[in-house]
Every structure is written in structure tokens, then in C-alpha cells.
Amino acid sequence: MDYQIKNIMAVGNIGKELNLNVLAIELEHAEWDPEEYNALIYRTANPSATFQIFKSGKFICMGITNE
């Protein structure tokens, strides 16, 4: 059997409230528009992944790939 993993999704909770304004300033490739969406969007290059980070400390990580 031959297979490849193309996409992984993970959810988690940091366990404390976050200041998304500070994160938006400090993290490169972070996007945050609280009037548009209530999560900060953070993208990484290697591995390629997109995080949705919420003020509550919860996050969703999706699109994880090494290609």
C-alpha cells in the first residue's frame, strides 16, 4: 500500500486568554481584523500551516503540509 498525508488539522487550547492585538504586532505573517473575524490568522511557511487563534486561547491549525 502506498499513501501520502496531504493535510492535517489540529485543535487545541493554550489555557489562557490572549491579547490578539499584541500577537498581530509581534508575529510576522499575522492578520487580524476584529471587525471582519474574531480570530487572528497566522500563516507559517515551513511547514506550511494556517492557524486561527482566538482570544480565549483556543486555536485551530489546518493545512499542515511539508510540500
N, C-alpha and C positions, 0 to 999 in steps of 0.2 A: 504494500500500500504506500502511495506517495501522496503527501499533503503539504500544504503551506498555511501558516497562520497569517491572515491578511489584516485583521482588525481586532483589537481587544478593547473592551470598555470596562472601566472600574468606577466604583463609587466609594466615597469614604467621608470621614468626619474628623477634622483636626481636633475637635473637642473644646474649642473656644471661639468667641466672636472675633471677627477680623475687621480691620479698618481697610475697606476696599480702596479708598482714596489714596492711602499711603502705598498700598500694593501697586496701584496703577502708575504711580510716580516711580517707584523703585524697580519694578520689573520691566526689562526690555520686552518688547513684543506683547505688552498687555494692553487690552482695550476695555474701557469701562465708560458706559453712558447710562447712568441710573435712570434717566427718563425713558430710555429705549428698552433696557433689560436689566433685571435686578442682580445679575451675576457679572463678575469680571471675567473676561475671556483672555486666557493666556495660552500662547502657542509656543511650542518648543520645536527645534529643528532636528536634533539628532539625539534620541529617536524622535520622529515626527509624532506629535500628540497635541491635542487641544484640551485644555482644562476649562471648565466652568466653575468658578469659585464664588461661593455665596457668603454673605456677611455672617451667617450663622456658623461658619466653619465647615459646612458641608461642601463637597466638590464632586464633580463628575469628570472623569478623564476618558476621552474617546479618540478613536482613530490612531491608536498606537501602532506604529509600524517601523520597521528598520529599513524600509526601501526609500 
